[in-house]
């Protein structure tokens, strides 16, 4: 009898090249997708060490972190400029600003067929596992590791542990994939997933759109996971069907029959299993300065004296930074800025859902609000559907794609003391500008708050 | 890569949990490729918005300016994969970080830059913290990687620490990990040409060939 395997184990075994001298496992990387923030350092080092790129044909560079998003602005960062030079020098595929395929690296990977079920992918960004939603095993790496992939087309790892997260129950009104991610992190803490590859499953996952699954997988690094996966189903196969041009019919058949096997075997053993009952979850909002500091929108900020609350020792500092009080509701707090975007929530379904909330309405006079679509393709499709007009008429700015205010590396940041509702994935202190107070929510909640001008419950708008 | 064996230094205590990479190096310092990362390290905690030094912050205190060892809490380095966080710590002078735990991505980035990360159990950590911060005088700590031990000023062992044997070897010999993998590159070639299916996985995505 063969031993039942998890999906992760199957992909790990398939891509294992062997063990290195130090006992770590060498894993083959099928696709290497790089962004410009790491290019100058990594390529300068590659050049210095006189190493060759092993598989240029499996490597793509996308410009996203430092890209200007204001329409008509052509400011070119050093990173973009140097990335162009290196791409040319090394003869590498570059998806440059203003190209029709341009966008945030993880979104581009899922749109252009770089991320495919069962394939491995490396990307020098902590949100690499966004494409785990397609059943693609993605690893986030740093600059040195990027250089390692360029030189060897592998990464070298101790085998991660495995965790299964099972989502059961039913989704309540106004609750999205983002809310599930925030709820999960608030219940289990920011380090629960450290050392694990997580597989999300359960009836809730089955019923989710592929894009929603990407939001969930995107947030897995926020609780420390090495990577995350969802077994590919028909929805995923439909999602990728137009991205298989590089394969001939024979190869497509081969892949299809393989993809059919890409799920965990019954009775496969995980190192840990968690069950989340979604029926208990309301729309979520972060109150503090890490994603675990999250509450139901209708709850109060936890009392600091409650030592049972995860991370309570940090709470005082977070409360002070955020300018809020323990035991109080966040409802009716005045908001200055609303950001809908990032690799977490800037896909077509996010924009469509948010547009439904604001259709025919206008945002509060004291709020500045921007929408930054995740890619040019998303932007153009949204424009075709008239979504841009809904946002523009409501008073939002409609921007060009990029990472924008998620990382602030392109200069899109807020001002000291401003309260920002953001659909991105990190509410760290100063992340969106020095002294800026970030609350993470879903796109629908962010849209509702933009209308109200004050923190409110999205369910009143549905 | 520089090798790591024995390090004697004062210790900068910054014992907080979940210190993230945005705190270590704000994105403002990533925008400019020539940015002074040493200056950017914990920039917002070291200086107020007007650039005034915050003397209450440990790294702005005179006595810690030459510290090569950082003492910190749980889940240090969580957040993004930006290796600039490691470089900034390195440029400030840190060669060793002792914590209750690390984010995995950050720990890997440290190893690849020759920085020793030491994880200590809570009770041992508290003992060390007491030894370092007690009596209000700056004290030297000796990190002995070959012996896997920490020594105080008097040369007495405070505690031992665990480290994976291979990690120890990589650090002590200053081995470059890429060179280490390149020694096994034949097995990578073998994998690449093993069968049609493996070749299918490597179907070129880019228009350029090698």
Interface residues (C-beta under 8 A of the other chain):
Chain A: X17 X18 X20 X21 X22 X23 X24 X26 X28 X30 X31 X37 X38 X40 X41 X49 X51 X54 X55 X56 X57 X58 X59 X60 X65 X66 X77 X78 X79 X82 X91 X92 X93 X113 X114 X119 X124 X125 X126 X140 X141 X142 X143 X144 X145 X147 X148 X151 X152 X153 X154 X156 X190 X191 X194 X195 X221 X224 X226 X246 X247 X251 X254 X255 X258 X290 X311 X313 X314 X407 X408 X409 X410 X411 X416 X426 X428 X429 X430 X431 X434 X435
Chain B: X16 X17 X18 X20 X22 X23 X26 X27 X28 X30 X31 X32 X33 X34 X44 X49 X74 X75 X78 X79 X80 X81 X82 X83 X86 X101 X103 X104 X105 X108 X109 X112 X113 X166 X169 X170 X177 X178 X180 X181 X182 X183 X184 X185 X187 X188 X190 X191 X192 X197 X198 X200 X201 X202 X203 X204 X205 X206 X207 X208 X209 X210
